[in-house]
Amino acid sequence: MVTAFVMIQTATDSIPECAQQISEIDGIREVYSVAGDWDLIAIAHVHKHEDLAEVIANRLSKIPGIRGTQTHIAFRAYSTHDLDAAFSLDLGE
């Protein structure tokens, strides 16, 4: 599974509409409106790297109101929750 974080700039008046359309794309798991240099951040989960081209270049980038994107591909996930589960001992307490 490939995870990517897609930073998205939109036309100011179309943030909610863009977010809704992005969230409906297969392969997009979540979309967040954010403060800062970007308007939205989408989290993509696809089976292989080639699938990112379909999700981002062929679908997401063509949504009206999208002005630009920047994609960051994750190499590895680190999570306190996952580490706690892996190292916890079930002592029946």
MODELLER restraints for C-alpha pairs under 7 A, 6 or more apart:
rsr = mdl.restraints
at = mdl.atoms
rsr.add(forms.Gaussian(group=physical.xy_distance, feature=features.Distance(at['CA:1:A'], at['CA:45:A']), mean=6.63, stdev=0.5))
rsr.add(forms.Gaussian(group=physical.xy_distance, feature=features.Distance(at['CA:1:A'], at['CA:46:A']), mean=5.78, stdev=0.5))
rsr.add(forms.Gaussian(group=physical.xy_distance, feature=features.Distance(at['CA:1:A'], at['CA:47:A']), mean=4.60, stdev=0.5))
rsr.add(forms.Gaussian(group=physical.xy_distance, feature=features.Distance(at['CA:1:A'], at['CA:48:A']), mean=6.37, stdev=0.5))
rsr.add(forms.Gaussian(group=physical.xy_distance, feature=features.Distance(at['CA:2:A'], at['CA:45:A']), mean=5.61, stdev=0.5))
rsr.add(forms.Gaussian(group=physical.xy_distance, feature=features.Distance(at['CA:2:A'], at['CA:46:A']), mean=5.24, stdev=0.5))
rsr.add(forms.Gaussian(group=physical.xy_distance, feature=features.Distance(at['CA:2:A'], at['CA:47:A']), mean=5.85, stdev=0.5))
rsr.add(forms.Gaussian(group=physical.xy_distance, feature=features.Distance(at['CA:2:A'], at['CA:48:A']), mean=5.89, stdev=0.5))
rsr.add(forms.Gaussian(group=physical.xy_distance, feature=features.Distance(at['CA:2:A'], at['CA:49:A']), mean=6.50, stdev=0.5))
rsr.add(forms.Gaussian(group=physical.xy_distance, feature=features.Distance(at['CA:3:A'], at['CA:44:A']), mean=5.58, stdev=0.5))
rsr.add(forms.Gaussian(group=physical.xy_distance, feature=features.Distance(at['CA:3:A'], at['CA:45:A']), mean=4.65, stdev=0.5))
rsr.add(forms.Gaussian(group=physical.xy_distance, feature=features.Distance(at['CA:3:A'], at['CA:46:A']), mean=6.64, stdev=0.5))
rsr.add(forms.Gaussian(group=physical.xy_distance, feature=features.Distance(at['CA:3:A'], at['CA:73:A']), mean=6.08, stdev=0.5))
rsr.add(forms.Gaussian(group=physical.xy_distance, feature=features.Distance(at['CA:3:A'], at['CA:74:A']), mean=5.49, stdev=0.5))
rsr.add(forms.Gaussian(group=physical.xy_distance, feature=features.Distance(at['CA:4:A'], at['CA:43:A']), mean=5.85, stdev=0.5))
rsr.add(forms.Gaussian(group=physical.xy_distance, feature=features.Distance(at['CA:4:A'], at['CA:44:A']), mean=5.08, stdev=0.5))
rsr.add(forms.Gaussian(group=physical.xy_distance, feature=features.Distance(at['CA:4:A'], at['CA:45:A']), mean=6.64, stdev=0.5))
rsr.add(forms.Gaussian(group=physical.xy_distance, feature=features.Distance(at['CA:4:A'], at['CA:71:A']), mean=6.55, stdev=0.5))
rsr.add(forms.Gaussian(group=physical.xy_distance, feature=features.Distance(at['CA:4:A'], at['CA:72:A']), mean=5.47, stdev=0.5))
rsr.add(forms.Gaussian(group=physical.xy_distance, feature=features.Distance(at['CA:4:A'], at['CA:73:A']), mean=4.26, stdev=0.5))
rsr.add(forms.Gaussian(group=physical.xy_distance, feature=features.Distance(at['CA:4:A'], at['CA:74:A']), mean=5.66, stdev=0.5))
rsr.add(forms.Gaussian(group=physical.xy_distance, feature=features.Distance(at['CA:5:A'], at['CA:41:A']), mean=6.70, stdev=0.5))
rsr.add(forms.Gaussian(group=physical.xy_distance, feature=features.Distance(at['CA:5:A'], at['CA:42:A']), mean=5.82, stdev=0.5))
rsr.add(forms.Gaussian(group=physical.xy_distance, feature=features.Distance(at['CA:5:A'], at['CA:43:A']), mean=4.79, stdev=0.5))
rsr.add(forms.Gaussian(group=physical.xy_distance, feature=features.Distance(at['CA:5:A'], at['CA:44:A']), mean=6.34, stdev=0.5))
rsr.add(forms.Gaussian(group=physical.xy_distance, feature=features.Distance(at['CA:5:A'], at['CA:71:A']), mean=5.73, stdev=0.5))
rsr.add(forms.Gaussian(group=physical.xy_distance, feature=features.Distance(at['CA:5:A'], at['CA:72:A']), mean=5.10, stdev=0.5))
rsr.add(forms.Gaussian(group=physical.xy_distance, feature=features.Distance(at['CA:5:A'], at['CA:73:A']), mean=6.38, stdev=0.5))
rsr.add(forms.Gaussian(group=physical.xy_distance, feature=features.Distance(at['CA:6:A'], at['CA:41:A']), mean=5.48, stdev=0.5))
rsr.add(forms.Gaussian(group=physical.xy_distance, feature=features.Distance(at['CA:6:A'], at['CA:42:A']), mean=5.04, stdev=0.5))
rsr.add(forms.Gaussian(group=physical.xy_distance, feature=features.Distance(at['CA:6:A'], at['CA:43:A']), mean=6.32, stdev=0.5))
rsr.add(forms.Gaussian(group=physical.xy_distance, feature=features.Distance(at['CA:6:A'], at['CA:69:A']), mean=6.49, stdev=0.5))
rsr.add(forms.Gaussian(group=physical.xy_distance, feature=features.Distance(at['CA:6:A'], at['CA:70:A']), mean=5.67, stdev=0.5))
rsr.add(forms.Gaussian(group=physical.xy_distance, feature=features.Distance(at['CA:6:A'], at['CA:71:A']), mean=4.42, stdev=0.5))
rsr.add(forms.Gaussian(group=physical.xy_distance, feature=features.Distance(at['CA:6:A'], at['CA:72:A']), mean=6.33, stdev=0.5))
rsr.add(forms.Gaussian(group=physical.xy_distance, feature=features.Distance(at['CA:7:A'], at['CA:38:A']), mean=6.10, stdev=0.5))
rsr.add(forms.Gaussian(group=physical.xy_distance, feature=features.Distance(at['CA:7:A'], at['CA:40:A']), mean=6.10, stdev=0.5))
rsr.add(forms.Gaussian(group=physical.xy_distance, feature=features.Distance(at['CA:7:A'], at['CA:41:A']), mean=4.66, stdev=0.5))
rsr.add(forms.Gaussian(group=physical.xy_distance, feature=features.Distance(at['CA:7:A'], at['CA:42:A']), mean=6.67, stdev=0.5))
rsr.add(forms.Gaussian(group=physical.xy_distance, feature=features.Distance(at['CA:7:A'], at['CA:69:A']), mean=5.42, stdev=0.5))
rsr.add(forms.Gaussian(group=physical.xy_distance, feature=features.Distance(at['CA:7:A'], at['CA:70:A']), mean=5.07, stdev=0.5))
rsr.add(forms.Gaussian(group=physical.xy_distance, feature=features.Distance(at['CA:7:A'], at['CA:71:A']), mean=6.24, stdev=0.5))
rsr.add(forms.Gaussian(group=physical.xy_distance, feature=features.Distance(at['CA:8:A'], at['CA:38:A']), mean=5.69, stdev=0.5))
rsr.add(forms.Gaussian(group=physical.xy_distance, feature=features.Distance(at['CA:8:A'], at['CA:39:A']), mean=5.93, stdev=0.5))
rsr.add(forms.Gaussian(group=physical.xy_distance, feature=features.Distance(at['CA:8:A'], at['CA:40:A']), mean=5.04, stdev=0.5))
rsr.add(forms.Gaussian(group=physical.xy_distance, feature=features.Distance(at['CA:8:A'], at['CA:41:A']), mean=5.94, stdev=0.5))
rsr.add(forms.Gaussian(group=physical.xy_distance, feature=features.Distance(at['CA:8:A'], at['CA:68:A']), mean=5.85, stdev=0.5))
rsr.add(forms.Gaussian(group=physical.xy_distance, feature=features.Distance(at['CA:8:A'], at['CA:69:A']), mean=4.50, stdev=0.5))
rsr.add(forms.Gaussian(group=physical.xy_distance, feature=features.Distance(at['CA:8:A'], at['CA:70:A']), mean=6.67, stdev=0.5))
rsr.add(forms.Gaussian(group=physical.xy_distance, feature=features.Distance(at['CA:9:A'], at['CA:38:A']), mean=5.23, stdev=0.5))
rsr.add(forms.Gaussian(group=physical.xy_distance, feature=features.Distance(at['CA:9:A'], at['CA:39:A']), mean=5.18, stdev=0.5))
rsr.add(forms.Gaussian(group=physical.xy_distance, feature=features.Distance(at['CA:9:A'], at['CA:40:A']), mean=6.66, stdev=0.5))
rsr.add(forms.Gaussian(group=physical.xy_distance, feature=features.Distance(at['CA:9:A'], at['CA:66:A']), mean=6.10, stdev=0.5))
rsr.add(forms.Gaussian(group=physical.xy_distance, feature=features.Distance(at['CA:9:A'], at['CA:67:A']), mean=5.34, stdev=0.5))
rsr.add(forms.Gaussian(group=physical.xy_distance, feature=features.Distance(at['CA:9:A'], at['CA:68:A']), mean=5.09, stdev=0.5))
rsr.add(forms.Gaussian(group=physical.xy_distance, feature=features.Distance(at['CA:9:A'], at['CA:69:A']), mean=6.25, stdev=0.5))
rsr.add(forms.Gaussian(group=physical.xy_distance, feature=features.Distance(at['CA:10:A'], at['CA:39:A']), mean=6.34, stdev=0.5))
rsr.add(forms.Gaussian(group=physical.xy_distance, feature=features.Distance(at['CA:10:A'], at['CA:65:A']), mean=5.35, stdev=0.5))
rsr.add(forms.Gaussian(group=physical.xy_distance, feature=features.Distance(at['CA:10:A'], at['CA:66:A']), mean=4.42, stdev=0.5))
rsr.add(forms.Gaussian(group=physical.xy_distance, feature=features.Distance(at['CA:10:A'], at['CA:67:A']), mean=4.99, stdev=0.5))
rsr.add(forms.Gaussian(group=physical.xy_distance, feature=features.Distance(at['CA:11:A'], at['CA:65:A']), mean=5.13, stdev=0.5))
rsr.add(forms.Gaussian(group=physical.xy_distance, feature=features.Distance(at['CA:11:A'], at['CA:66:A']), mean=6.53, stdev=0.5))
rsr.add(forms.Gaussian(group=physical.xy_distance, feature=features.Distance(at['CA:11:A'], at['CA:67:A']), mean=6.57, stdev=0.5))
rsr.add(forms.Gaussian(group=physical.xy_distance, feature=features.Distance(at['CA:14:A'], at['CA:65:A']), mean=6.01, stdev=0.5))
rsr.add(forms.Gaussian(group=physical.xy_distance, feature=features.Distance(at['CA:18:A'], at['CA:63:A']), mean=6.91, stdev=0.5))
rsr.add(forms.Gaussian(group=physical.xy_distance, feature=features.Distance(at['CA:18:A'], at['CA:65:A']), mean=6.68, stdev=0.5))
rsr.add(forms.Gaussian(group=physical.xy_distance, feature=features.Distance(at['CA:19:A'], at['CA:31:A']), mean=6.33, stdev=0.5))
rsr.add(forms.Gaussian(group=physical.xy_distance, feature=features.Distance(at['CA:22:A'], at['CA:60:A']), mean=6.10, stdev=0.5))
rsr.add(forms.Gaussian(group=physical.xy_distance, feature=features.Distance(at['CA:23:A'], at['CA:30:A']), mean=6.40, stdev=0.5))
rsr.add(forms.Gaussian(group=physical.xy_distance, feature=features.Distance(at['CA:23:A'], at['CA:31:A']), mean=6.06, stdev=0.5))
rsr.add(forms.Gaussian(group=physical.xy_distance, feature=features.Distance(at['CA:27:A'], at['CA:44:A']), mean=5.48, stdev=0.5))
rsr.add(forms.Gaussian(group=physical.xy_distance, feature=features.Distance(at['CA:27:A'], at['CA:45:A']), mean=5.32, stdev=0.5))
rsr.add(forms.Gaussian(group=physical.xy_distance, feature=features.Distance(at['CA:27:A'], at['CA:46:A']), mean=5.51, stdev=0.5))
rsr.add(forms.Gaussian(group=physical.xy_distance, feature=features.Distance(at['CA:27:A'], at['CA:55:A']), mean=6.50, stdev=0.5))
rsr.add(forms.Gaussian(group=physical.xy_distance, feature=features.Distance(at['CA:28:A'], at['CA:42:A']), mean=6.76, stdev=0.5))
rsr.add(forms.Gaussian(group=physical.xy_distance, feature=features.Distance(at['CA:28:A'], at['CA:43:A']), mean=5.84, stdev=0.5))
rsr.add(forms.Gaussian(group=physical.xy_distance, feature=features.Distance(at['CA:28:A'], at['CA:44:A']), mean=4.34, stdev=0.5))
rsr.add(forms.Gaussian(group=physical.xy_distance, feature=features.Distance(at['CA:28:A'], at['CA:45:A']), mean=6.25, stdev=0.5))
rsr.add(forms.Gaussian(group=physical.xy_distance, feature=features.Distance(at['CA:29:A'], at['CA:43:A']), mean=5.60, stdev=0.5))
rsr.add(forms.Gaussian(group=physical.xy_distance, feature=features.Distance(at['CA:29:A'], at['CA:44:A']), mean=5.64, stdev=0.5))
rsr.add(forms.Gaussian(group=physical.xy_distance, feature=features.Distance(at['CA:29:A'], at['CA:45:A']), mean=6.45, stdev=0.5))
rsr.add(forms.Gaussian(group=physical.xy_distance, feature=features.Distance(at['CA:30:A'], at['CA:42:A']), mean=5.63, stdev=0.5))
rsr.add(forms.Gaussian(group=physical.xy_distance, feature=features.Distance(at['CA:30:A'], at['CA:43:A']), mean=5.25, stdev=0.5))
rsr.add(forms.Gaussian(group=physical.xy_distance, feature=features.Distance(at['CA:31:A'], at['CA:40:A']), mean=6.74, stdev=0.5))
rsr.add(forms.Gaussian(group=physical.xy_distance, feature=features.Distance(at['CA:31:A'], at['CA:41:A']), mean=5.68, stdev=0.5))
rsr.add(forms.Gaussian(group=physical.xy_distance, feature=features.Distance(at['CA:31:A'], at['CA:42:A']), mean=4.25, stdev=0.5))
rsr.add(forms.Gaussian(group=physical.xy_distance, feature=features.Distance(at['CA:31:A'], at['CA:43:A']), mean=6.41, stdev=0.5))
rsr.add(forms.Gaussian(group=physical.xy_distance, feature=features.Distance(at['CA:32:A'], at['CA:40:A']), mean=5.44, stdev=0.5))
rsr.add(forms.Gaussian(group=physical.xy_distance, feature=features.Distance(at['CA:32:A'], at['CA:41:A']), mean=5.19, stdev=0.5))
rsr.add(forms.Gaussian(group=physical.xy_distance, feature=features.Distance(at['CA:32:A'], at['CA:42:A']), mean=6.31, stdev=0.5))
rsr.add(forms.Gaussian(group=physical.xy_distance, feature=features.Distance(at['CA:33:A'], at['CA:39:A']), mean=5.80, stdev=0.5))
rsr.add(forms.Gaussian(group=physical.xy_distance, feature=features.Distance(at['CA:33:A'], at['CA:40:A']), mean=4.44, stdev=0.5))
rsr.add(forms.Gaussian(group=physical.xy_distance, feature=features.Distance(at['CA:33:A'], at['CA:41:A']), mean=6.52, stdev=0.5))
rsr.add(forms.Gaussian(group=physical.xy_distance, feature=features.Distance(at['CA:34:A'], at['CA:40:A']), mean=5.60, stdev=0.5))
rsr.add(forms.Gaussian(group=physical.xy_distance, feature=features.Distance(at['CA:46:A'], at['CA:52:A']), mean=6.82, stdev=0.5))
